[in-house]
Structure formats: structure tokens, C-alpha cells
Amino acid sequence: MTDRLQIPHFSLRHTLECGQFFRFTKVFDTYIVHSSDRIFSLWQKGDFLFYEGIEEPLLIHFFRLEESFDSILKEIDRDPAIHQAIREYRGMRLIRQDPWECLLSFLCSSAKAVSHIRCIIEHVCRSSGEKVAWGNYVGYRFPEPESIKNPLQLESARAGFRTHYLVNASLCTDRKQLLLLKELPYKTAKENLMRLPGVGRKVADCVLLYSLDFLEAFPMDTWIKKGLQKIYFKGRNTGEKAMEDFVSNHFGPYAGYAQLYLYHFWRNHP
């Protein structure tokens, strides 16, 4: 049964395709989404989001629709660069992901394009996840913690040096440990995540922002560093710590939303 939800100022396409989330397949105007143990479909027409296979409360949670979106955008709209990004992609929202899936997904992301990341993740799921069917569509669940026990399981994924990190994460952490990070201050939670092999500053911030509700987290990748240096530091060589301090002071507690918009804008307008 198809249901619908009216969401003013929402862009399904930009929200799913901006590089924060990887497990979806697009068939014409419909997105088949894999998240946790669910497969569901989404498509948009005007202000209405149509959905099958997921309940409305879970959809609201997934797309963070309980947040005061207009107030957040107003809070971060502090300069011409972010204003242009918001105007271009207004309606793009942060997704609230499963923290375990988010961690493994971004461990796969190092030095890879989005299309290759999605390919690696799909092979990881095929090699170590359970098969699940939704109507005529067959997919694979994300591997549960401890289900990846040795590198040979991931041979088909061709994850390279990332394989060690994926196996280690599967054996050394789980959802409960990740969720406990929400009780810590941002900097402490980030330091704890970075104790895991393969988790640097960027991956830690991705997990904190996209799955653990630390909206002040501001992942720094190549696009972001180049953009910050060019636009906000007038081309001057600037260290990552100085950039982190700047975005924290400039954008405030919703800096993660600013990162989402700047990243998507700079990636599409290099």
C-alpha cells in the first residue's frame, strides 16, 4: 500500500544523492532504499513524499522531519557562500542513519568516489549479510556486528587496505557501544571513535553527524578543505585545526548542516 506525507521544502533527490548515504537504487523516479533490516521505496511529487514498506514514524526519524528545518537554515545562513548553497539546494536534509552501518560505510569511503563506495558496500553486504526480499526486489541486509570474521569474506568487495578496518570494526564494536557515544560531549565522542583503526577525523565526524545527532560535527574532506581555503581563507594555506575552529564559531551548533550544503554545492560547482 502506498502512503504519502506532505513535506514543504523537501528534496528527496538531493537528500539521497548528496553523498551522505549510499544504500539506494534509483529506478526512474523511484528510490529503493536499504536501511537497517528494511527495504522501502520512495518517490516525490511536489510537496508530497510517497512511500511503501516503511511506517510514517520511522520515515520521520530517518529524514529528521521532527526538526525545525527553517530555523536551522536561518541559523547557518551567515554569509554569501552558504546563502548561495542553501538557495540552490534548499530542501536537502540530513539523514539519521544506523550508527553501525554508517561507521562501516565511511570506513569504505577513504579515497574513493561515491559510485565506488556504493559498489564496495554492496559487495560487503552480499558477502556477509542476509538475503532479504521485498516484493519482486531481492537485496541484502547490512552485515551485523561480529558477522565479518576474517578478510577472506570480503575478497569480492576488493576493499583493499579498508578490509582490515572493516574486520576490526566488526569484531571490536557494536551498536550499543556506538549509541553510548551520544551521552558524551562531542570532542570526547570523537576521540573515542578515533581509537578504532581506520577512523580518522573525517570518518569520525561523518559517524557523529549522520548517525549520532552531533549536529556540530563538520566532516572535512578534500572538497570541503579546498572550498574553505578558497572562500573563507582567501586562498591562504590553513591547517585543519584552524578550519575546524572557524566553522565551529562561524556556523555554531548546526555546523553539520552547513557542511552538507557547502559540500554538495562545491562538489557540483567546482
N, C-alpha and C positions, 0 to 999 in steps of 0.2 A: 504494500500500500504506500502510495506517495503522499507525503505530508509537506507542508510549506510553512515558512517562518518569514515574517516581514522584518527586514533589517535595513533601515535607512543608512546610506553612506557605507555600503559594504561592497568590496570587490573580491569575489571568490577566486578569480584568476590570479590576481596579483598576490593574494594571501598565500595561495598554494604554490605559486611558481617563483617566488622571490628568493628561494634558496635556504629557507629555514626548516623545511620539511621535505622528505624525499620519497615517501612510500605512497605514490598515487599513480594511476594510469589515466590518461585522457582519451576518451572515445567521443569524437566530435565535440559537443559542448558539455559532456558529462564527465565528471571525475569519479573514478573508482578509488576510494581511499582505504588504505590498510592502517589501522592504529590499534595497538594492543592486540586483543584477540578478535577484533571486529573488522569486517569489510562492509563498507557502506557507500552509497552513491550520492552525489551532489550535483546540482546544476542551478544556474541562476537566471532569472528573467526579471529585469528591472530591480525593484527593491525586494523581490521575493526569492528566498533560497528554498529550493525543493530538495527533499531528501528521502532516502529509503534505507532501511537497515540500521537505523540509529534513533534513539529516543531524544526528544527535544532537550531535556535537561543535560544530557551528555554532549549534544551539539553546542549548547550554550557554553558549557565548560570548555570544550575543545577550542572554540573560537573566541573565548574570553568575552562573550557578549554581555556579561554582567557588569563590565567596567564602564565607566563614564568616558566613552571614547572621545567625544568632542572636547571634554575638559582636558584630557591627556594631550590631544593635539594642540590645544591652545597653550598648554604649559610648555611644550617643547618648541613652539613656533617663535623662535627668538632671533632669527637672522635671515637674510635673503636666501642663503643656500638651503636651509631646511624648509623655508617657506615654499620655495620652488618645488622641492621634492614632495611636500605634502599636497600642493596643488596638483601635481602631475599624477600622484598615486593615492589620493585620498580614498579611504575605504579599505586599505591594506591593514590587516590586523596581525598581531602576534598570535601564534598557535600555542596552546598549552599541551605539550607532548608528555608522553610517558617518560619518566626520567631515565629508566634503563635503556629504552630504545634510543632516546636522544643521545645518551653517552656513547653507545656503540656506533650510532650513525655518524657522529662527529669524530670518533676515532678513525673512521674510514675516510674522512674528508681531507686529510692533510695533503696539500699539493695536488689536488685533483679538481677537475671541472665537475659541475653539478651532475651532468649526464653520466660521468664515470662513477661518481659516488653512488648514484642510484643503482647502477649496474652491480657494483660490488655488494651493496646492501642486499639486493635481490638474490644474488648467489649465496650470500651468508644465510639468508632465510631459507633458501631451497636446500642447503646442505645440512642445516641444524634445526630448522623449525618444523612444526607440524603442518600438514596439508589441511586446508580449510576450504569449503565450498560455500558460495553464496549465489543461489540460483544456478545459472549456467557458468558462472565465473569461478575458477579454481585458483587459489593463491596459497601463500604460506605464511604462517604466523611468525612473528619475530622470535628468535631463539630465547628461551628463558635463561635466567642466570644458572650457571653450572652446566648448561647443556652443551657448551663448546668446551671440550675437554683436552683437545690436542690440535696442533696445527694442520694435521692431515685432513681433518674435517673441512677445512676452509681452502683446500687446494684449488677447487674450481673457482673460487672467488678471485684468485690472483690479486690478493690484497698486499702482497709484498711485505715490507717491514711492518705494516699495520697488523699483520696476522698475530704477532706476539702480543701486541697490545689488546687485541680482541680476546684472545685466550686468557690472558692475565685478568682482564676485567671480569670475564665470565666466572673465573674461579675465586676472585678476591672481593667482589662486592655484589650487592643485590639492591632491589628496590627499597627495602626497608632502610638500609644504610644511606641510600641517596636521599630519601624523604626526610631523614633526620637532619640533613643539612639545612632544611628550611627553618629550623629552630635556632640557627647560628647567625651571627652578623655576617654580612656579605663578604668581607675580606677573609674572615675565618673559614667560611664555607668554601671560598675559592682556594685557599691554601690547602684545605683538606682534600679537595678534588685533585689538586696538582701533585699529590703524593702518589697517585696512580701512574704507572708507566705510560707514556704517550700522551698524557693530559698536560698540555701547556696552558698558557694564559688564555689563548683564544678558545680552545676546546672547553676549558672550564667555564668561561663566560657564556658560551653557547648553551651548555647544560643548565647553568644557573638562570639564564634569561628565558630559554624556550621551554623549560620543564619545571622549574622550581620557584617561579614567581619572584625572582630577584630582578625587578624591572630597572634597577640602576645599572645592571651589568651591560657592558658595551664591548662586544667581541671585536677584536682588532685583526683584520686580515689585510691582505695586500691592497685591495680596493679602498678600504677604509683609511689605511695609513697614507696612501697616495693622495686621497681626497682631502684629508685633514691637513696634510702638509701644504697642499696647493691652495686650498681655500681659506683655512683658518690661520695658517702659519706663514702665508705669503711666500711659500717655496723654501723656507729655511729648514735645514736639517734639524729634526726634532726627535728626541727619544720617545719610546713608547710610554714611559712613566709620565713624562710631561704631557703627552696626549691624553692619557687616562685622567690626569688631574684636571686638564682643561675641560673635557667632555662632562666630567662629574660636576664641576662647578657651573658650567655653561648651561647644560640641559637638565640638571637636577635629578630628582628621584625617578623620572621616566626616561632617562637617557637611552635605555634599551629600545624604546620606540623610535627615538631619533636615529639610532644606528640602523634600524630596519629600513627607514625611509631613505637615509643617505646612501646606504649600501646598494639598495635597488636602483636608485637614481644614478649613482656614479657607475654602476655596472652597465647600465643601459645607455648612458650618455658619457662615454669615456673622453 
